Amino acid sequence: MTMVDIHGIGLLLILVTGYGCSLWPSSAIVGRIIARWHPALGEGVEEESLREAGRWIGYLERAIIITFVLFSQFLAIGLLVTAKSIFRFEHSRKTAEYYLLGTLLSLTIGLLIGVAMLTAIRVLG
């Protein structure tokens, strides 16, 4: 294999691993951490939202955050979180806090994965 092939394979491995980690393990971590507050929201909350929409929003949110980190667009991350937070405060305070906690956990995980990927890409050369 040539150096270009090794570099390309390494880059592909970093991208697949990073974006892959933003899906399953991250979703499980966020879900487990915020699960203790779900009963405090009361009845009817599940009926108000789309089935598994929060999970898919989290997937997309972390993927977008990772992409912004890789392109050093940190201001765009702030805009994303701000926009999402504004939409969430249309609900009751408990529900808004629950969603905000999930958003901040997702943001933290996305940033950590993105920075790890960026570091690995720079080490790869």
Secondary structure in CASP SS format (residue, H / E / C, confidence):
PFRMAT SS
TARGET T0000
AUTHOR 0000-0000-0000
METHOD secondary structure of the structure
MODEL  1
M C 1.00
T C 1.00
M H 1.00
V H 1.00
D H 1.00
I H 1.00
H H 1.00
G H 1.00
I H 1.00
G H 1.00
L H 1.00
L H 1.00
L H 1.00
I H 1.00
L H 1.00
V H 1.00
T H 1.00
G H 1.00
Y H 1.00
G H 1.00
C H 1.00
S C 1.00
L C 1.00
W H 1.00
P H 1.00
S H 1.00
S H 1.00
A H 1.00
I H 1.00
V H 1.00
G H 1.00
R H 1.00
I H 1.00
I H 1.00
A H 1.00
R H 1.00
W H 1.00
H H 1.00
P H 1.00
A H 1.00
L H 1.00
G C 1.00
E C 1.00
G C 1.00
V H 1.00
E H 1.00
E H 1.00
E H 1.00
S C 1.00
L C 1.00
R C 1.00
E C 1.00
A H 1.00
G H 1.00
R H 1.00
W H 1.00
I H 1.00
G H 1.00
Y H 1.00
L H 1.00
E H 1.00
R H 1.00
A H 1.00
I H 1.00
I H 1.00
I H 1.00
T H 1.00
F H 1.00
V H 1.00
L H 1.00
F C 1.00
S C 1.00
Q C 1.00
F H 1.00
L H 1.00
A H 1.00
I H 1.00
G H 1.00
L H 1.00
L H 1.00
V H 1.00
T H 1.00
A H 1.00
K H 1.00
S H 1.00
I H 1.00
F H 1.00
R H 1.00
F C 1.00
E C 1.00
H C 1.00
S C 1.00
R H 1.00
K H 1.00
T H 1.00
A H 1.00
E H 1.00
Y H 1.00
Y H 1.00
L H 1.00
L H 1.00
G H 1.00
T H 1.00
L H 1.00
L H 1.00
S H 1.00
L H 1.00
T H 1.00
I H 1.00
G H 1.00
L H 1.00
L H 1.00
I H 1.00
G H 1.00
V H 1.00
A H 1.00
M H 1.00
L H 1.00
T H 1.00
A H 1.00
I H 1.00
R H 1.00
V H 1.00
L H 1.00
G C 1.00
END
